[in-house]
């Protein structure tokens, strides 16, 4: 086979291979909020800022470029283990596979509607298993509270819209007991929430962070569109910005439906 024939054959094989991996857009759910002026950040965090460096015609062609700046912990993002565990993996050291796994969605929206500070319990997890079977190995267990309907209204989403105010935070999260049960009794990769924190709003000791990060596992916060994800069967892919030495970072997360 001469070189030209070999190149044609290689390109043909690549085309066939690419077609085999086409993904149905209807089966892809974007779990990420856009980053912009309305993005919700922790009250003490620096909000997202975009600075236009260039936008317009340049030497006969269009050219755009921007600078951006923001806190690690805001919008849809990952908490790396280093966030609450001394010596834990920093953002760049978290294995890329830590954000890829079976998505387990535990629906506590009814409980959260009654109690804005609700904490997902081991009983909620056991109830999920009673209906759906044992949480699979390597799962990413995500709490669905319905809090996405409040985004991006910081007052309703966080409980406060005042900069620096961490005394009046109100939103659901995981309980200490649920975090301990998942780490001790099940083989999970990570947990996630559709709220600002894996700990509930009034938390002062951030015990869920300490348990999950202490087990060298990441947490995913401010996940979007969990109302469109089934309780089981989907695959989560969560890829953070690879910040060297980071305690977290902006996250692009999707769910692939079965």
C-alpha positions, 0 to 999 in steps of 0.5 A: 500500500503506497502512502496516499492509499494508507492515508485514505484508509486511515482517514476512512477508518477515523470517520467510521470510528467517529460516527460510532461515537456520535452522541444523541443530543437529546441524551445529554443534560448540561449540569452546569450554570453559565459563568457571568454577572449573575452567577451565585458565589459564596458570600465571601468569594470574588464574583466572576468578572470578564474583561474585554481585551479585544473585540472587533476588526483587526487587520481585516479579520474579526478578533475577540479575546477576554480576561476573566477572574473569579473565586474557585468556589462559585457557580457550578464547581468542584471542591477538591479534597484539599479544600477541607483536608490537610494534605488532600489532593489539590484540583490538578491532582484529583484523578479525571476519573473521579468525576466520571461514574454512575449518577445516583440522584436522590430526590429530597425536594419534598423534604426541602420544600418543608425545611430549607435547611434539610439534611439528606439522611441515611434513611433517604439513601436506604429508601433510594436503594429500596426502590432502585437497588444498591448504589453501584460501585464508583457512583457519584451520589447527587442530592436533588432538592429542587433548589435550581428553581431559585437560581440565580436569585442569591437571596432565595438561593443562599438565604442572603444576598449581602456580601460577606454574610455567612450567618444567614445561609439557608439551603439543604445539604447532606447530613454528617451521618449520610456522608459517613455512611456513603464513605464507610458503607458504599464505594462512591467516587464523589457527592454532589448537590444542586445547592451552594454547598454539600453542607447545609446552609447553617453549618458552622463546622462543615463536617460533610466537607471534612468527611468527604474531602477527608476520604480524598473525594471531591464534592460538586456544588451548584449542579444545574438541571437535576430535575431532568436526570433520572434516579439511576441509569445516567452517567455523570462526567464532571471535568474541573478546570485543572488549577495547579495547587487549587482547592477547587475550580469551575466545573463543566458537568454533564449527564449522559442519559441511558 
